[in-house]
Amino acid sequence: MPYLYLAIAIISEVVATSALKATAEFTRLGPSLIVVAGYGLAFYFMTLTIRTIPVGITYAVWSGAGIVLVILAGILLYRQIPDLPAIIGMALIVAGVMVIHLFSKTVRH
């Protein structure tokens, strides 16, 4: 269950972050409600996750996956295309999360 909770937290955070631009500095109600609800869900489900997965590992996966997914959302929603250094940086983040999961003794395998 903790990885399901983590997935929900990640998706909620990505939805909230992706809606930030649409809020127009919180002057538009609909997108603003999506942001508030999304972050609320994200943090709630993260608290469920850290019951069993160490907080540092949880945050590494949450932020790493969130970065990559928010950039993908930016491409799809706002036509914000990352340049080569951004792509390389994302690849390094994904590699870091993979190293944690494959080799760290703090993660249950």
VOPAKE-735679 format. One line per 4 residues: number of its first residue (from 0); their letters; for each residue x, y, z of N, C-alpha, C. Coordinates in steps of 0.1 Angstrom, whole numbers. Example, Ala and Ser with C-alpha at 12.3 -4.5 7.8 and 13.67 -1.06 7.14 Angstrom:
0	AS	132/-57/78/123/-45/78/132/-33/78  128/-22/71/137/-11/71/129/0/79
***
This chain:
0	MPYL	8/-12/0/0/0/0/8/13/0  20/13/6/28/26/7/31/31/-7  34/22/-16/37/27/-30/25/32/-37  14/27/-34/1/32/-40/-1/46/-34
4	YLAI	1/48/-21/-1/61/-15/9/71/-21  21/66/-23/32/75/-29/28/79/-43  23/70/-51/18/73/-64/7/83/-64  -2/82/-55/-13/92/-54/-8/105/-50
8	AIIS	2/105/-41/8/118/-37/15/125/-49  22/117/-56/30/122/-68/20/128/-78  10/120/-81/0/125/-92/-7/137/-87  -11/138/-74/-18/149/-69/-9/162/-69
12	EVVA	4/160/-66/13/171/-66/15/176/-81  16/167/-90/18/170/-104/6/178/-109  -6/173/-106/-18/180/-111/-18/195/-105  -15/196/-92/-15/209/-85/-5/218/-91
16	TSAL	7/213/-93/18/222/-98/15/226/-113  10/216/-120/7/219/-134/-5/230/-135  -13/230/-125/-24/240/-126/-20/254/-121  -8/255/-115/-4/268/-109/-4/279/-119
20	KATA	1/277/-131/1/287/-141/-13/292/-145  -23/283/-146/-36/286/-149/-44/294/-139  -38/295/-126/-45/302/-116/-44/317/-118  -34/322/-127/-32/336/-129/-30/343/-116
24	EFTR	-20/338/-108/-17/343/-95/-29/342/-85  -36/331/-86/-47/328/-78/-59/338/-79  -60/343/-91/-72/352/-95/-83/344/-102  -80/331/-105/-91/323/-112/-94/312/-102
28	LGPS	-107/311/-98/-111/302/-88/-109/287/-91  -114/283/-103/-113/268/-106/-99/263/-105  -89/268/-112/-76/263/-111/-70/265/-97  -74/276/-90/-69/278/-76/-74/266/-67
32	LIVV	-86/262/-69/-91/251/-61/-84/238/-64  -81/236/-77/-73/224/-81/-60/224/-74  -53/235/-74/-40/236/-67/-41/233/-52  -50/239/-45/-51/237/-31/-55/223/-28
36	AGYG	-65/217/-35/-69/203/-33/-57/194/-37  -51/196/-48/-40/187/-52/-28/187/-42  -24/199/-37/-14/198/-27/-18/192/-14  -31/195/-10/-36/189/2/-36/173/1
40	LAFY	-41/168/-10/-40/154/-12/-26/148/-12  -17/156/-19/-3/151/-20/3/150/-6  1/160/2/8/159/15/1/149/24  -12/147/23/-19/137/31/-14/123/27
44	FMTL	-13/120/14/-9/107/10/6/105/13  14/116/13/28/114/17/29/110/31  20/116/40/21/112/54/18/97/56  9/92/48/6/78/48/18/70/44
48	TIRT	25/75/34/36/67/28/48/66/39  50/77/46/62/77/55/59/69/68  48/63/69/46/53/80/55/42/78  57/38/65/65/26/63/78/28/54
52	IPVG	78/38/46/90/41/38/97/53/45  110/52/47/117/64/53/114/77/46  113/88/54/110/100/48/119/105/37  132/103/39/142/107/29/140/100/15
56	ITYA	137/87/16/135/79/4/121/84/-2  111/85/6/98/90/1/100/103/-6  107/112/0/108/126/-6/117/125/-19  127/117/-19/135/115/-31/127/110/-43
60	VWSG	119/100/-41/110/95/-51/100/105/-55  93/111/-45/82/120/-48/87/132/-56  99/138/-52/103/150/-59/109/146/-73  116/135/-73/122/131/-86/112/128/-97
64	AGIV	102/120/-93/91/117/-102/83/129/-105  81/137/-95/73/150/-97/80/159/-107  93/160/-106/100/169/-116/98/164/-130  100/152/-132/99/146/-146/85/148/-151
68	LVIL	75/144/-143/61/145/-147/56/159/-149  61/169/-141/57/183/-143/63/188/-156  75/184/-159/81/189/-171/73/183/-183  69/170/-182/61/165/-193/48/172/-194
72	AGIL	42/175/-182/29/183/-183/31/197/-189  43/203/-186/46/216/-192/47/215/-207  53/204/-212/54/202/-226/40/201/-232  31/193/-226/18/190/-232/8/202/-230
76	LYRQ	9/208/-218/-1/219/-216/3/232/-220  16/235/-219/20/249/-221/31/250/-232  34/239/-239/44/239/-250/57/244/-245  61/241/-233/74/245/-227/84/233/-229
80	IPDL	92/234/-240/101/223/-244/114/225/-236  118/215/-229/131/216/-222/143/215/-232  154/222/-228/166/221/-237/174/209/-232  185/206/-239/193/195/-236/198/194/-222
84	PAII	203/205/-216/208/204/-202/196/200/-192  184/205/-195/173/201/-187/170/186/-188  171/181/-200/168/167/-202/179/158/-195  192/163/-196/202/156/-190/200/156/-175
88	GMAL	196/168/-169/194/169/-155/183/159/-151  172/158/-158/161/149/-155/166/135/-155  174/131/-165/180/118/-166/188/114/-153  195/124/-149/203/122/-137/194/120/-124
92	IVAG	184/128/-124/174/126/-113/168/112/-113  164/108/-124/158/94/-126/169/84/-122  181/86/-127/192/76/-123/194/76/-108  193/87/-102/195/88/-87/184/80/-80
96	VMVI	172/82/-84/161/74/-78/163/59/-80  167/56/-92/169/41/-95/180/36/-86  191/43/-84/202/39/-75/197/36/-61  189/46/-56/183/44/-43/175/31/-42
100	HLFS	167/29/-52/158/17/-51/165/4/-54  175/4/-62/182/-8/-65/193/-12/-55  199/-2/-49/211/-5/-40/210/-1/-26  201/8/-22/200/13/-8/194/2/1
104	KTVR	200/1/12/195/-9/22/183/-3/30  181/10/28/170/17/36/156/14/29  157/9/17/144/6/9/142/-9/10  130/-13/13/127/-27/13/125/-32/-1
108	H	132/-43/-4/132/-48/-18/123/-61/-18
***
